[in-house]
């Protein structure tokens, strides 16, 4: 492979690994569920287009709710959550209602009832498809806007100045219900209040105006790196460093050639034969063959030739030439001359005595 082509391949691999790490360690993208910018099944893009076709003005709010509280005109705020939140209102939401504004919250955590998961709820605009078993059972009948005998799916809590509408499902008018226009119409009837402008909260889905990003340190590259998880940065740096080292061909040591192990045929044959003899318990054969070989080795050491001598004759000559007692060699020959088979322990002891004698 040419050097230029290798650099191209290494660069492509590095970019691919970095992109993969970014996707794995990136923040959870589920916050876009319920957003009017989302065209997926769990988004509200189709409902937003439906409202525009009806001539209803709806503004996407991409700032914190505290800044919306400064709005002097009466308004209704729609908040579609990507998770099931608690029904208790936040302090900013309470302040919003105290100014005579309305609030519609979709996606409130309530208890799971014994009702069916798939139901068609009756409403003034027609049947509304509901896909949840969660019901709010504490709501009294005047407060229930949509529900059944198991409890409320949509209910209203009116305050002194403003009111808040809750729904147990965050998918009341999601894109998945485009085939059931009543869902879109029902949500439109909840948020379209007379003499009130309409906002839909996109800030909770991660969408922010440019001035908000700048104030939160997200308007420049330094701000991005300041909020990037340190682990992702180190992983990306490590991948780049590894690729650079590989590209420069700087190995961490000299390449070693693989060596083919040499097979000792004689040793392999002996080991195989020993395994067969052990399994057949042929210790007498081993004693006969090994005993003769050990005796020949001893005779050669004493200069007596290669003709096997009688055990007693060899004992006498060995005693005379070495000056040692005949007891040790005599014990070896007596063990060889036993008529019964030697046990494995006796065989090992006999071999050890021959080894000691040669030493």
Protein Blocks (a to p, Z undefined) as FASTA:
>chain_A
ZZklmmmmmmmmmmmmmmmmmmmmpccfklmgopakbcbfkbcklmmmmmmmnopacddd
fbdfklmmmpmbdcddddddfbdcdfbdcfklmmmmmnopacddehiaddddfbdfbdcd
ddfkbccddddfbdcfkbcfklpmbdcfkbcfbdcdddfkbccdddfbfklmgmklmmmm
klmmmmmmmmmcghiacdddfklnopacfklmmmnopabmklmmmmpcfklmmmmmmmmm
mmmmmmnopaebdcdddddddddfklmmmmmmmmmmmmnopaklmmmmmmmmmmmmmmmm
nonojadcdfklmmmmmmmmnopafklmmmmmmmmmpmbdcdfklmmmmmmmmmmmmZZ
